[in-house]
Every structure is written in structure tokens, then in C-alpha cells.
Amino acid sequence: MRLANDSSWAILLIVIPGESFSDIAETSGLKIVSEIGGIVNNRRIVFVAGVHGVGKGYFCGKLAPILDGLHITASSLIKGRKKLGAAKAISGIDENQAVLVEELAKCKTASPFILLDGHFCLYNKEYEICPIAPCLFNELNVDYIVMLTCIPSVILDRLIRRDKNVSKLSIDKLEKLQTAEVEHSRLVANEINVPITFLDVSGDDLSFLPGLAEMIRSYFSNK
């Protein structure tokens, strides 16, 4: 799915399982297309997903103070554990993912929201795209998903400037990975019954973030 992009605004699509209605509104310079319905548990963990180089860290760093949230990366929780040891076995997920579940559960914060930065798909050692099991996101108590997308050529340029060595990547590979990530994010949202927002961040203008933060707060307050 290719989302429209403009330097002055972004298009968001919110999908919540269950009976829905469509609404288009302008909020703080943000054009929103929404389908709202269904009921989910109030966990206030916002999973922010996207391929490497899409800008998750920058995005979360800007959104967190506006939302009064704590930004955590899935990879830092896994790497930050001094001794991995034997994590409690969870059916359908691997050791690193089990560690992630345990470490997130230990996270204590006074912030009303946790912005968990991670992925829905990863490359294996053979550079094959591997979707992450939906049950992981249920175990993480994810309650809202923000799926970031970006023009593949822009992602590659960001990766070149950030990581230097990107010889195994190409615009075509990034496009396929991003497509897989978007498709799997829809499946996960449906499986665990939570809302999902798709947001194109190809441009540099993030002036819509206050509108997004208010939309997320409103979702939880109206449940």
C-alpha cells in the first residue's frame, strides 16, 4: 500500500476491528481518515513500527514529550539484559522475543504511555523476510499501533548516512520489506484486536504530532 505524502501534512488511516464508521477531520494541521469501533483493553502501550531507517527513533523522540510517554526500543531491552539466561518459554516466539516480553514487564514508569519502537518483520541470516508471530504483541500487551512508512529511496538514503555499510540493501529490497511489514501489521492488529494508524513520514514536517497525540489520548479516554 502506498500512502500519499505531502510536506505540509500526512495521511493517517486508523483501523479498529469491529463495527466501524468513516470520518474525515482536520486536527492541528493533520488530515485524518478513521474507522473506529470495537473495544480493546486499556494497556496504553503504543507500538511504533517500521523498517530500519524509516525514522522510528526520531519520530518517537519527538512524540514522547508531547504525549508524556516513555520511548523504549525493543532492541535496547533485549541487548540491555546483562544475562539472557533461559527466559520463560512462550509458545510461538523465540528466545530474544521471550526476553523482550520479560524485560518490558519489568519496566516501571510514571508516564501514562510507553512508546515501544520495533518491527513486525525482520530479515533472517539468509536475508529472507520473516514476519514476527502475532502472539508476541499480545504478550507485550500492545494496545495501539502506529505503523510508519516512507519512500524506499528516502529510507536508503537515511541508512547510507546513518549506517554507511548497506551493501546488502537496495530500494527494491526495502520496498518489499516495507510492504511485508505493512501487510503483517494489519494481520497483527486484527489478531490482537487493537487499533492501527498508518503514517507516511517521508517528509521532515512533524507539525502534526500534537494532533496525533491528542487523537491517541482521546482514544483511551473514550474507551
N, CA and C atoms as a LAMMPS dump frame, in Angstrom:
ITEM: TIMESTEP
0
ITEM: NUMBER OF ATOMS
669
ITEM: BOX BOUNDS ff ff ff
-5.0000000000000000e+02 5.0000000000000000e+02
-5.0000000000000000e+02 5.0000000000000000e+02
-5.0000000000000000e+02 5.0000000000000000e+02
ITEM: ATOMS id mol type element x y z
1 1 1 N 0.847 -1.195 0
2 1 2 C 0 0 0
3 1 3 C 0.875 1.235 0
4 2 1 N 0.683 2.169 -0.93
5 2 2 C 1.464 3.401 -0.961
6 2 3 C 0.583 4.521 -0.436
7 3 1 N 1.077 5.216 0.575
8 3 2 C 0.309 6.29 1.18
9 3 3 C 0.714 7.62 0.579
10 4 1 N -0.252 8.525 0.405
11 4 2 C 0.027 9.842 -0.144
12 4 3 C 0.932 10.607 0.791
13 5 1 N 1.787 11.46 0.228
14 5 2 C 2.708 12.216 1.039
15 5 3 C 2.758 13.653 0.562
16 6 1 N 2.851 14.569 1.502
17 6 2 C 2.97 15.989 1.202
18 6 3 C 3.794 16.607 2.311
19 7 1 N 4.599 17.62 1.998
20 7 2 C 5.476 18.203 3.001
21 7 3 C 4.726 18.899 4.12
22 8 1 N 3.466 19.288 3.901
23 8 2 C 2.727 20.052 4.892
24 8 3 C 1.757 19.229 5.73
25 9 1 N 1.418 18.021 5.294
26 9 2 C 0.521 17.185 6.077
27 9 3 C 0.736 15.726 5.765
28 10 1 N 0.173 14.895 6.598
29 10 2 C 0.313 13.449 6.386
30 10 3 C -1.054 12.807 6.469
31 11 1 N -1.219 11.695 5.777
32 11 2 C -2.48 10.957 5.824
33 11 3 C -2.335 9.797 6.796
34 12 1 N -3.272 9.695 7.719
35 12 2 C -3.288 8.586 8.646
36 12 3 C -4.541 7.768 8.421
37 13 1 N -4.421 6.471 8.497
38 13 2 C -5.577 5.577 8.417
39 13 3 C -5.64 4.804 9.711
40 14 1 N -6.721 4.956 10.44
41 14 2 C -6.895 4.248 11.696
42 14 3 C -7.896 3.134 11.474
43 15 1 N -7.506 1.939 11.817
44 15 2 C -8.408 0.794 11.653
45 15 3 C -8.564 0.102 12.985
46 16 1 N -9.785 -0.01 13.48
47 16 2 C -10.055 -0.702 14.727
48 16 3 C -11.054 -1.811 14.429
49 17 1 N -10.722 -3.063 14.791
50 17 2 C -11.618 -4.179 14.493
51 17 3 C -13.006 -3.963 15.081
52 18 1 N -13.988 -4.527 14.419
53 18 2 C -15.356 -4.419 14.888
54 18 3 C -16.184 -3.542 13.976
55 19 1 N -17.425 -3.263 14.366
56 19 2 C -18.3 -2.412 13.583
57 19 3 C -17.678 -1.034 13.493
58 20 1 N -17.658 -0.405 12.312
59 20 2 C -16.916 0.836 12.151
60 20 3 C -17.701 1.886 11.388
61 21 1 N -17.191 3.127 11.443
62 21 2 C -17.715 4.205 10.636
63 21 3 C -16.533 5.014 10.135
64 22 1 N -16.755 5.812 9.08
65 22 2 C -15.661 6.6 8.497
66 22 3 C -15.838 8.061 8.862
67 23 1 N -14.71 8.691 9.111
68 23 2 C -14.747 10.1 9.493
69 23 3 C -13.495 10.773 8.963
70 24 1 N -13.658 11.945 8.376
71 24 2 C -12.503 12.719 7.905
72 24 3 C -12.508 14.044 8.634
73 25 1 N -11.394 14.39 9.269
74 25 2 C -11.345 15.624 10.045
75 25 3 C -9.988 16.273 9.929
76 26 1 N -9.948 17.553 10.18
77 26 2 C -8.697 18.299 10.24
78 26 3 C -8.419 18.624 11.708
79 27 1 N -7.288 18.172 12.233
80 27 2 C -6.942 18.443 13.622
81 27 3 C -5.49 18.884 13.697
82 28 1 N -5.26 20.119 14.076
83 28 2 C -3.911 20.674 14.204
84 28 3 C -3.092 20.456 12.945
85 29 1 N -3.685 20.71 11.797
86 29 2 C -2.969 20.549 10.539
87 29 3 C -2.866 19.118 10.09
88 30 1 N -3.536 18.208 10.747
89 30 2 C -3.442 16.783 10.441
90 30 3 C -4.697 16.318 9.729
91 31 1 N -4.55 15.731 8.561
92 31 2 C -5.701 15.145 7.864
93 31 3 C -5.827 13.701 8.318
94 32 1 N -6.975 13.367 8.859
95 32 2 C -7.19 12.046 9.442
96 32 3 C -8.307 11.32 8.722
97 33 1 N -8.075 10.075 8.376
98 33 2 C -9.134 9.214 7.857
99 33 3 C -9.274 8.093 8.869
100 34 1 N -10.455 7.961 9.457
101 34 2 C -10.574 6.993 10.541
102 34 3 C -11.735 6.041 10.38
103 35 1 N -11.526 4.836 10.897
104 35 2 C -12.58 3.846 11.03
105 35 3 C -12.511 3.391 12.473
106 36 1 N -13.536 3.684 13.25
107 36 2 C -13.474 3.442 14.674
108 36 3 C -14.603 2.527 15.118
109 37 1 N -14.29 1.568 15.974
110 37 2 C -15.292 0.659 16.509
111 37 3 C -14.607 -0.414 17.322
112 38 1 N -15.336 -1.244 18.004
113 38 2 C -14.727 -2.315 18.78
114 38 3 C -14.204 -1.83 20.118
115 39 1 N -13.827 -2.757 20.979
116 39 2 C -13.334 -2.436 22.308
117 39 3 C -12.059 -3.224 22.55
118 40 1 N -11.012 -2.552 23.105
119 40 2 C -9.769 -3.246 23.444
120 40 3 C -9.428 -2.939 24.896
121 41 1 N -8.502 -3.694 25.46
122 41 2 C -8.1 -3.489 26.844
123 41 3 C -7.25 -2.226 26.973
124 42 1 N -7.349 -1.554 28.116
125 42 2 C -6.614 -0.324 28.339
126 42 3 C -5.229 -0.622 28.893
127 43 1 N -4.24 -0.762 27.993
128 43 2 C -2.878 -1.06 28.422
129 43 3 C -1.933 0.102 28.179
130 44 1 N -2.284 0.99 27.282
131 44 2 C -1.522 2.194 26.989
132 44 3 C -0.088 1.923 26.538
133 45 1 N 0.122 0.824 25.865
134 45 2 C 1.415 0.567 25.223
135 45 3 C 1.222 0.799 23.729
136 46 1 N 1.908 1.804 23.215
137 46 2 C 1.808 2.166 21.805
138 46 3 C 3.019 1.582 21.08
139 47 1 N 2.766 0.64 20.183
140 47 2 C 3.864 0.013 19.429
141 47 3 C 4.085 0.806 18.15
142 48 1 N 5.288 1.382 18.009
143 48 2 C 5.635 2.183 16.838
144 48 3 C 6.547 1.342 15.949
145 49 1 N 6.045 0.985 14.763
146 49 2 C 6.753 0.04 13.905
147 49 3 C 7.186 0.681 12.591
148 50 1 N 8.087 -0.005 11.905
149 50 2 C 8.587 0.446 10.619
150 50 3 C 9.934 -0.199 10.337
151 51 1 N 10.33 -0.226 9.072
152 51 2 C 11.6 -0.849 8.701
153 51 3 C 12.769 -0.024 9.222
154 52 1 N 13.955 -0.613 9.257
155 52 2 C 15.161 0.11 9.647
156 52 3 C 15.331 1.324 8.731
157 53 1 N 15.573 2.494 9.333
158 53 2 C 15.805 3.699 8.542
159 53 3 C 14.569 4.524 8.27
160 54 1 N 13.386 4.046 8.693
161 54 2 C 12.163 4.804 8.433
162 54 3 C 12.081 6.046 9.324
163 55 1 N 12.787 6.005 10.462
164 55 2 C 12.798 7.163 11.355
165 55 3 C 12.021 6.961 12.64
166 56 1 N 11.944 5.718 13.126
167 56 2 C 11.178 5.427 14.347
168 56 3 C 11.74 6.153 15.565
169 57 1 N 13.052 6.119 15.711
170 57 2 C 13.683 6.743 16.867
171 57 3 C 13.445 8.242 16.916
172 58 1 N 13.632 8.895 15.777
173 58 2 C 13.423 10.343 15.692
174 58 3 C 11.952 10.673 15.963
175 59 1 N 11.075 9.904 15.338
176 59 2 C 9.638 10.104 15.489
177 59 3 C 9.216 9.957 16.957
178 60 1 N 9.645 8.869 17.594
179 60 2 C 9.283 8.625 18.996
180 60 3 C 9.886 9.672 19.92
181 61 1 N 11.106 10.106 19.592
182 61 2 C 11.761 11.123 20.403
183 61 3 C 10.993 12.435 20.401
184 62 1 N 10.336 12.739 19.295
185 62 2 C 9.528 13.954 19.192
186 62 3 C 8.132 13.772 19.79
187 63 1 N 7.538 12.563 19.605
188 63 2 C 6.187 12.318 20.08
189 63 3 C 6.139 12.111 21.596
190 64 1 N 7.155 11.456 22.163
191 64 2 C 7.135 11.097 23.588
192 64 3 C 6.86 12.28 24.521
193 65 1 N 7.577 13.408 24.403
194 65 2 C 7.302 14.515 25.327
195 65 3 C 5.926 15.15 25.124
196 66 1 N 5.42 15.123 23.899
197 66 2 C 4.091 15.686 23.624
198 66 3 C 3.015 14.808 24.249
199 67 1 N 3.237 13.496 24.21
200 67 2 C 2.267 12.53 24.729
201 67 3 C 2.508 12.226 26.207
202 68 1 N 3.603 12.781 26.755
203 68 2 C 4.04 12.443 28.111
204 68 3 C 4.282 10.944 28.201
205 69 1 N 4.994 10.425 27.202
206 69 2 C 5.257 8.996 27.135
207 69 3 C 6.73 8.673 27.295
208 70 1 N 7.017 7.416 27.545
209 70 2 C 8.388 6.918 27.653
210 70 3 C 8.733 6.15 26.393
211 71 1 N 9.814 6.539 25.709
212 71 2 C 10.239 5.862 24.485
213 71 3 C 11.238 4.759 24.819
214 72 1 N 10.933 3.545 24.401
215 72 2 C 11.811 2.391 24.603
216 72 3 C 11.943 1.649 23.282
217 73 1 N 13.142 1.205 22.957
218 73 2 C 13.308 0.382 21.761
219 73 3 C 13.337 -1.093 22.162
220 74 1 N 12.712 -1.913 21.342
221 74 2 C 12.695 -3.355 21.622
222 74 3 C 14.117 -3.911 21.678
223 75 1 N 14.97 -3.444 20.761
224 75 2 C 16.342 -3.955 20.71
225 75 3 C 17.132 -3.595 21.963
226 76 1 N 16.897 -2.404 22.529
227 76 2 C 17.635 -2 23.732
228 76 3 C 17.228 -2.839 24.937
229 77 1 N 15.957 -3.229 25.001
230 77 2 C 15.513 -4.079 26.1
231 77 3 C 16.175 -5.448 26.036
232 78 1 N 16.321 -5.958 24.813
233 78 2 C 16.949 -7.271 24.641
234 78 3 C 18.446 -7.19 24.923
235 79 1 N 19.111 -6.187 24.321
236 79 2 C 20.561 -6.045 24.488
237 79 3 C 20.943 -5.61 25.897
238 80 1 N 20.046 -4.863 26.561
239 80 2 C 20.369 -4.331 27.88
240 80 3 C 20.327 -5.354 28.995
241 81 1 N 19.801 -6.504 28.72
242 81 2 C 19.754 -7.539 29.75
243 81 3 C 21.142 -8.132 29.932
244 82 1 N 21.701 -8.024 31.108
245 82 2 C 23.078 -8.448 31.344
246 82 3 C 23.262 -9.947 31.138
247 83 1 N 22.312 -10.72 31.617
248 83 2 C 22.391 -12.168 31.449
249 83 3 C 21.074 -12.645 30.849
250 84 1 N 21.149 -13.102 29.604
251 84 2 C 19.919 -13.56 28.963
252 84 3 C 19.338 -14.767 29.689
253 85 1 N 20.213 -15.683 30.053
254 85 2 C 19.735 -16.869 30.745
255 85 3 C 18.657 -17.572 29.944
256 86 1 N 17.828 -18.302 30.634
257 86 2 C 16.732 -19.016 29.98
258 86 3 C 15.433 -18.284 30.296
259 87 1 N 14.939 -17.546 29.322
260 87 2 C 13.675 -16.837 29.51
261 87 3 C 12.545 -17.859 29.586
262 88 1 N 11.479 -17.484 30.259
263 88 2 C 10.321 -18.377 30.346
264 88 3 C 9.798 -18.667 28.946
265 89 1 N 9.613 -19.938 28.644
266 89 2 C 9.162 -20.34 27.311
267 89 3 C 7.756 -19.814 27.033
268 90 1 N 7.588 -19.217 25.855
269 90 2 C 6.279 -18.743 25.413
270 90 3 C 6.021 -19.357 24.048
271 91 1 N 4.945 -20.08 23.921
272 91 2 C 4.641 -20.788 22.691
273 91 3 C 4.577 -19.836 21.493
274 92 1 N 5.325 -20.17 20.432
275 92 2 C 5.243 -19.422 19.187
276 92 3 C 6.253 -18.299 19.017
277 93 1 N 7.073 -18.018 20.057
278 93 2 C 8.074 -16.962 19.903
279 93 3 C 9.444 -17.478 20.313
280 94 1 N 10.509 -16.811 19.809
281 94 2 C 11.862 -17.288 20.075
282 94 3 C 12.424 -16.694 21.365
283 95 1 N 13.681 -17.046 21.669
284 95 2 C 14.308 -16.645 22.933
285 95 3 C 14.401 -15.134 23.088
286 96 1 N 14.873 -14.43 22.056
287 96 2 C 15.002 -12.975 22.147
288 96 3 C 13.648 -12.309 22.396
289 97 1 N 12.631 -12.823 21.749
290 97 2 C 11.296 -12.249 21.916
291 97 3 C 10.753 -12.526 23.32
292 98 1 N 11.077 -13.698 23.857
293 98 2 C 10.673 -14.02 25.224
294 98 3 C 11.369 -13.084 26.213
295 99 1 N 12.635 -12.782 25.937
296 99 2 C 13.381 -11.831 26.762
297 99 3 C 12.717 -10.455 26.704
298 100 1 N 12.303 -10.052 25.516
299 100 2 C 11.641 -8.762 25.333
300 100 3 C 10.374 -8.673 26.189
301 101 1 N 9.584 -9.737 26.195
302 101 2 C 8.355 -9.762 26.992
303 101 3 C 8.69 -9.583 28.471
304 102 1 N 9.698 -10.305 28.954
305 102 2 C 10.072 -10.235 30.363
306 102 3 C 10.607 -8.858 30.735
307 103 1 N 11.475 -8.298 29.878
308 103 2 C 12.09 -7.006 30.193
309 103 3 C 11.084 -5.854 30.148
310 104 1 N 10.139 -5.915 29.222
311 104 2 C 9.126 -4.87 29.163
312 104 3 C 8.231 -4.939 30.399
313 105 1 N 7.945 -6.148 30.856
314 105 2 C 7.113 -6.316 32.049
315 105 3 C 7.781 -5.711 33.28
316 106 1 N 9.122 -5.684 33.279
317 106 2 C 9.871 -5.125 34.413
318 106 3 C 9.94 -3.601 34.37
319 107 1 N 9.62 -3.03 33.225
320 107 2 C 9.767 -1.591 33.041
321 107 3 C 8.752 -0.828 33.891
322 108 1 N 9.257 0.026 34.775
323 108 2 C 8.4 0.827 35.649
324 108 3 C 8.516 2.293 35.238
325 109 1 N 7.399 2.946 35.062
326 109 2 C 7.399 4.35 34.681
327 109 3 C 6.127 5.031 35.158
328 110 1 N 6.251 6.321 35.455
329 110 2 C 5.084 7.102 35.854
330 110 3 C 4.371 7.66 34.631
331 111 1 N 4.978 7.502 33.455
332 111 2 C 4.38 8.016 32.225
333 111 3 C 3.113 7.228 31.888
334 112 1 N 2.081 7.897 31.387
335 112 2 C 0.84 7.19 31.055
336 112 3 C 0.942 6.342 29.789
337 113 1 N 1.99 6.584 28.979
338 113 2 C 2.155 5.834 27.74
339 113 3 C 3.592 5.337 27.602
340 114 1 N 3.736 4.153 27.033
341 114 2 C 5.04 3.638 26.624
342 114 3 C 5.036 3.552 25.111
343 115 1 N 6.003 4.206 24.472
344 115 2 C 6.185 4.097 23.025
345 115 3 C 7.243 3.033 22.783
346 116 1 N 6.804 1.848 22.395
347 116 2 C 7.724 0.734 22.149
348 116 3 C 8.055 0.689 20.672
349 117 1 N 9.309 0.898 20.363
350 117 2 C 9.827 1.036 18.997
351 117 3 C 10.35 -0.324 18.533
352 118 1 N 9.75 -0.869 17.45
353 118 2 C 10.165 -2.191 16.99
354 118 3 C 9.701 -2.523 15.587
355 119 1 N 9.623 -3.813 15.273
356 119 2 C 9.325 -4.283 13.921
357 119 3 C 8.235 -5.354 13.918
358 120 1 N 7.606 -5.493 12.764
359 120 2 C 6.686 -6.608 12.532
360 120 3 C 7.339 -7.687 11.678
361 121 1 N 8.385 -7.319 10.937
362 121 2 C 9.117 -8.277 10.098
363 121 3 C 10.612 -8.008 10.23
364 122 1 N 11.392 -9.065 10.137
365 122 2 C 12.851 -8.949 10.196
366 122 3 C 13.477 -9.831 9.118
367 123 1 N 14.734 -9.546 8.785
368 123 2 C 15.494 -10.426 7.892
369 123 3 C 16.151 -11.521 8.72
370 124 1 N 16.172 -12.75 8.197
371 124 2 C 16.956 -13.8 8.839
372 124 3 C 18.377 -13.782 8.263
373 125 1 N 19.202 -14.766 8.621
374 125 2 C 20.594 -14.787 8.168
375 125 3 C 20.708 -14.917 6.657
376 126 1 N 19.712 -15.496 6.018
377 126 2 C 19.707 -15.652 4.556
378 126 3 C 19.057 -14.455 3.86
379 127 1 N 18.776 -13.423 4.643
380 127 2 C 18.117 -12.211 4.134
381 127 3 C 16.731 -12.502 3.567
382 128 1 N 16.048 -13.442 4.205
383 128 2 C 14.656 -13.714 3.877
384 128 3 C 13.779 -12.958 4.872
385 129 1 N 12.651 -12.453 4.408
386 129 2 C 11.755 -11.695 5.274
387 129 3 C 10.968 -12.649 6.165
388 130 1 N 11.044 -12.425 7.468
389 130 2 C 10.362 -13.29 8.428
390 130 3 C 9.396 -12.47 9.289
391 131 1 N 8.091 -12.681 9.139
392 131 2 C 7.102 -11.994 9.978
393 131 3 C 7.216 -12.469 11.428
394 132 1 N 7.012 -11.568 12.372
395 132 2 C 7.048 -11.915 13.791
396 132 3 C 5.662 -12.407 14.212
397 133 1 N 5.632 -13.457 15.005
398 133 2 C 4.366 -14.083 15.405
399 133 3 C 3.45 -13.083 16.105
400 134 1 N 2.174 -13.036 15.719
401 134 2 C 1.211 -12.124 16.357
402 134 3 C 1.109 -12.305 17.867
403 135 1 N 1.33 -13.529 18.334
404 135 2 C 1.199 -13.782 19.772
405 135 3 C 2.197 -12.965 20.592
406 136 1 N 3.335 -12.58 19.989
407 136 2 C 4.307 -11.758 20.709
408 136 3 C 3.679 -10.437 21.131
409 137 1 N 2.947 -9.813 20.227
410 137 2 C 2.374 -8.496 20.502
411 137 3 C 1.246 -8.583 21.528
412 138 1 N 0.613 -9.733 21.582
413 138 2 C -0.378 -9.976 22.619
414 138 3 C 0.314 -10.111 23.971
415 139 1 N 1.438 -10.825 24.001
416 139 2 C 2.207 -10.999 25.229
417 139 3 C 2.786 -9.666 25.707
418 140 1 N 3.095 -8.776 24.785
419 140 2 C 3.638 -7.462 25.129
420 140 3 C 2.558 -6.495 25.604
421 141 1 N 1.315 -6.908 25.512
422 141 2 C 0.177 -6.068 25.903
423 141 3 C 0.081 -4.798 25.064
424 142 1 N 0.407 -4.916 23.788
425 142 2 C 0.289 -3.772 22.877
426 142 3 C -1.183 -3.378 22.774
427 143 1 N -1.448 -2.067 22.911
428 143 2 C -2.817 -1.603 22.904
429 143 3 C -3.133 -0.634 21.773
430 144 1 N -2.092 -0.193 21.08
431 144 2 C -2.288 0.75 19.969
432 144 3 C -1.055 0.622 19.076
433 145 1 N -1.247 0.645 17.778
434 145 2 C -0.126 0.502 16.84
435 145 3 C -0.022 1.725 15.946
436 146 1 N 1.187 2.236 15.791
437 146 2 C 1.481 3.277 14.803
438 146 3 C 2.467 2.668 13.816
439 147 1 N 2.053 2.524 12.572
440 147 2 C 2.883 1.918 11.536
441 147 3 C 3.447 3.012 10.636
442 148 1 N 4.761 3.243 10.727
443 148 2 C 5.41 4.284 9.935
444 148 3 C 5.865 3.74 8.587
445 149 1 N 5.63 4.5 7.522
446 149 2 C 6.121 4.156 6.192
447 149 3 C 6.846 5.346 5.604
448 150 1 N 7.642 5.079 4.571
449 150 2 C 8.445 6.13 3.954
450 150 3 C 8.809 5.689 2.536
451 151 1 N 9.059 6.649 1.66
452 151 2 C 9.506 6.324 0.304
453 151 3 C 10.811 5.533 0.401
454 152 1 N 10.907 4.348 -0.224
455 152 2 C 12.096 3.492 -0.091
456 152 3 C 13.424 4.189 -0.406
457 153 1 N 13.443 5.059 -1.415
458 153 2 C 14.684 5.753 -1.756
459 153 3 C 15.122 6.685 -0.629
460 154 1 N 14.155 7.251 0.081
461 154 2 C 14.47 8.119 1.226
462 154 3 C 15.025 7.278 2.376
463 155 1 N 14.432 6.092 2.586
464 155 2 C 14.929 5.189 3.628
465 155 3 C 16.375 4.795 3.346
466 156 1 N 16.654 4.424 2.094
467 156 2 C 18.014 4 1.735
468 156 3 C 19.004 5.136 1.955
469 157 1 N 18.625 6.344 1.596
470 157 2 C 19.5 7.499 1.804
471 157 3 C 19.772 7.705 3.294
472 158 1 N 18.756 7.555 4.124
473 158 2 C 18.938 7.698 5.569
474 158 3 C 19.869 6.627 6.112
475 159 1 N 19.706 5.389 5.625
476 159 2 C 20.555 4.293 6.086
477 159 3 C 22.008 4.491 5.665
478 160 1 N 22.218 4.996 4.46
479 160 2 C 23.58 5.256 3.982
480 160 3 C 24.255 6.288 4.874
481 161 1 N 23.518 7.344 5.228
482 161 2 C 24.081 8.402 6.078
483 161 3 C 24.285 7.929 7.512
484 162 1 N 23.417 6.998 7.966
485 162 2 C 23.497 6.535 9.36
486 162 3 C 24.416 5.349 9.554
487 163 1 N 24.272 4.337 8.713
488 163 2 C 24.984 3.074 8.912
489 163 3 C 26.177 2.859 7.99
490 164 1 N 26.288 3.668 6.939
491 164 2 C 27.396 3.565 5.968
492 164 3 C 27.335 2.269 5.167
493 165 1 N 27.496 1.101 5.838
494 165 2 C 27.543 -0.183 5.134
495 165 3 C 26.132 -0.741 4.931
496 166 1 N 25.596 -0.513 3.758
497 166 2 C 24.257 -1.023 3.424
498 166 3 C 24.31 -1.801 2.111
499 167 1 N 25.419 -2.482 1.885
500 167 2 C 25.651 -3.169 0.611
501 167 3 C 24.608 -4.243 0.308
502 168 1 N 23.999 -4.821 1.355
503 168 2 C 23.015 -5.889 1.136
504 168 3 C 21.61 -5.355 0.892
505 169 1 N 21.455 -4.035 0.975
506 169 2 C 20.137 -3.448 0.798
507 169 3 C 20.02 -2.727 -0.539
508 170 1 N 18.8 -2.591 -1.011
509 170 2 C 18.519 -1.866 -2.241
510 170 3 C 17.115 -1.288 -2.108
511 171 1 N 16.763 -0.388 -3.003
512 171 2 C 15.425 0.199 -2.965
513 171 3 C 14.372 -0.903 -3.125
514 172 1 N 14.637 -1.857 -4.019
515 172 2 C 13.685 -2.943 -4.245
516 172 3 C 13.499 -3.787 -2.984
517 173 1 N 14.606 -4.138 -2.3
518 173 2 C 14.51 -4.938 -1.078
519 173 3 C 13.772 -4.183 0.021
520 174 1 N 14.057 -2.894 0.146
521 174 2 C 13.396 -2.096 1.167
522 174 3 C 11.899 -1.976 0.899
523 175 1 N 11.553 -1.856 -0.385
524 175 2 C 10.137 -1.759 -0.744
525 175 3 C 9.408 -3.055 -0.402
526 176 1 N 10.048 -4.196 -0.69
527 176 2 C 9.432 -5.489 -0.377
528 176 3 C 9.312 -5.688 1.131
529 177 1 N 10.348 -5.281 1.877
530 177 2 C 10.316 -5.417 3.329
531 177 3 C 9.221 -4.531 3.923
532 178 1 N 9.113 -3.307 3.423
533 178 2 C 8.109 -2.385 3.931
534 178 3 C 6.687 -2.879 3.612
535 179 1 N 6.506 -3.416 2.421
536 179 2 C 5.204 -3.97 2.044
537 179 3 C 4.825 -5.118 2.973
538 180 1 N 5.806 -5.988 3.254
539 180 2 C 5.559 -7.119 4.159
540 180 3 C 5.231 -6.623 5.559
541 181 1 N 5.942 -5.582 5.991
542 181 2 C 5.714 -5.021 7.327
543 181 3 C 4.296 -4.445 7.447
544 182 1 N 3.879 -3.705 6.434
545 182 2 C 2.538 -3.106 6.442
546 182 3 C 1.468 -4.197 6.445
547 183 1 N 1.626 -5.183 5.572
548 183 2 C 0.633 -6.259 5.484
549 183 3 C 0.544 -7.05 6.787
550 184 1 N 1.716 -7.326 7.387
551 184 2 C 1.709 -8.111 8.625
552 184 3 C 1.174 -7.287 9.793
553 185 1 N 1.398 -5.983 9.761
554 185 2 C 0.879 -5.125 10.834
555 185 3 C -0.646 -5.172 10.86
556 186 1 N -1.256 -5.228 9.679
557 186 2 C -2.714 -5.329 9.595
558 186 3 C -3.187 -6.648 10.218
559 187 1 N -2.488 -7.716 9.869
560 187 2 C -2.846 -9.027 10.396
561 187 3 C -2.741 -9.046 11.916
562 188 1 N -1.636 -8.493 12.45
563 188 2 C -1.421 -8.48 13.896
564 188 3 C -2.51 -7.664 14.591
565 189 1 N -2.801 -6.478 14.055
566 189 2 C -3.834 -5.624 14.652
567 189 3 C -5.166 -6.357 14.734
568 190 1 N -5.48 -7.098 13.675
569 190 2 C -6.725 -7.861 13.651
570 190 3 C -6.684 -9.027 14.639
571 191 1 N -5.539 -9.697 14.701
572 191 2 C -5.391 -10.866 15.574
573 191 3 C -5.515 -10.479 17.048
574 192 1 N -4.892 -9.359 17.439
575 192 2 C -4.902 -8.986 18.858
576 192 3 C -5.973 -7.933 19.158
577 193 1 N -6.716 -7.534 18.113
578 193 2 C -7.876 -6.659 18.277
579 193 3 C -7.522 -5.285 18.853
580 194 1 N -6.579 -4.598 18.181
581 194 2 C -6.201 -3.247 18.6
582 194 3 C -6.238 -2.307 17.399
583 195 1 N -6.353 -0.986 17.644
584 195 2 C -6.354 -0.022 16.542
585 195 3 C -4.969 0.135 15.933
586 196 1 N -4.926 0.492 14.667
587 196 2 C -3.652 0.715 13.987
588 196 3 C -3.735 1.994 13.147
589 197 1 N -2.691 2.803 13.22
590 197 2 C -2.597 4.042 12.459
591 197 3 C -1.43 3.936 11.488
592 198 1 N -1.685 4.18 10.203
593 198 2 C -0.627 4.177 9.192
594 198 3 C -0.231 5.625 8.907
595 199 1 N 1.052 5.887 8.967
596 199 2 C 1.538 7.253 8.81
597 199 3 C 2.759 7.306 7.912
598 200 1 N 2.683 8.1 6.849
599 200 2 C 3.832 8.296 5.965
600 200 3 C 4.701 9.425 6.521
601 201 1 N 5.988 9.145 6.719
602 201 2 C 6.908 10.128 7.291
603 201 3 C 8.061 10.422 6.339
604 202 1 N 7.764 10.419 5.038
605 202 2 C 8.807 10.696 4.05
606 202 3 C 9.311 12.137 4.154
607 203 1 N 8.424 13.053 4.558
608 203 2 C 8.817 14.449 4.699
609 203 3 C 9.422 14.73 6.059
610 204 1 N 9.913 15.946 6.242
611 204 2 C 10.552 16.328 7.502
612 204 3 C 9.603 17.049 8.455
613 205 1 N 8.42 17.4 7.993
614 205 2 C 7.488 18.181 8.8
615 205 3 C 6.709 17.279 9.763
616 206 1 N 6.931 17.457 11.066
617 206 2 C 6.22 16.679 12.084
618 206 3 C 5.289 17.574 12.898
619 207 1 N 4.817 18.651 12.297
620 207 2 C 3.941 19.582 12.999
621 207 3 C 2.588 18.959 13.347
622 208 1 N 2.283 17.803 12.749
623 208 2 C 1.025 17.111 13.033
624 208 3 C 1.06 16.323 14.332
625 209 1 N 2.233 16.195 14.978
626 209 2 C 2.357 15.342 16.161
627 209 3 C 1.413 15.713 17.307
628 210 1 N 1.192 17.004 17.609
629 210 2 C 0.22 17.316 18.669
630 210 3 C -1.17 16.758 18.358
631 211 1 N -1.567 16.807 17.081
632 211 2 C -2.861 16.253 16.691
633 211 3 C -2.895 14.751 16.883
634 212 1 N -1.799 14.068 16.545
635 212 2 C -1.719 12.617 16.731
636 212 3 C -1.778 12.271 18.213
637 213 1 N -1.029 13.022 19.031
638 213 2 C -1.019 12.773 20.476
639 213 3 C -2.419 12.93 21.065
640 214 1 N -3.121 13.967 20.641
641 214 2 C -4.47 14.197 21.14
642 214 3 C -5.414 13.086 20.691
643 215 1 N -5.213 12.584 19.481
644 215 2 C -6.037 11.501 18.964
645 215 3 C -5.839 10.232 19.792
646 216 1 N -4.579 9.951 20.16
647 216 2 C -4.285 8.766 20.963
648 216 3 C -4.887 8.914 22.361
649 217 1 N -4.722 10.094 22.969
650 217 2 C -5.302 10.338 24.296
651 217 3 C -6.823 10.18 24.263
652 218 1 N -7.426 10.732 23.22
653 218 2 C -8.884 10.669 23.101
654 218 3 C -9.363 9.239 22.966
655 219 1 N -8.6 8.431 22.22
656 219 2 C -8.977 7.027 22.057
657 219 3 C -9.072 6.331 23.42
658 220 1 N -8.053 6.522 24.263
659 220 2 C -8.04 5.868 25.566
660 220 3 C -9.09 6.449 26.51
661 221 1 N -9.282 7.764 26.478
662 221 2 C -10.25 8.383 27.387
663 221 3 C -11.685 8.054 27.021
664 222 1 N -11.923 7.706 25.731
665 222 2 C -13.287 7.416 25.284
666 222 3 C -13.619 5.935 25.306
667 223 1 N -12.656 5.087 25.699
668 223 2 C -12.917 3.639 25.692
669 223 3 C -13.937 3.261 26.756
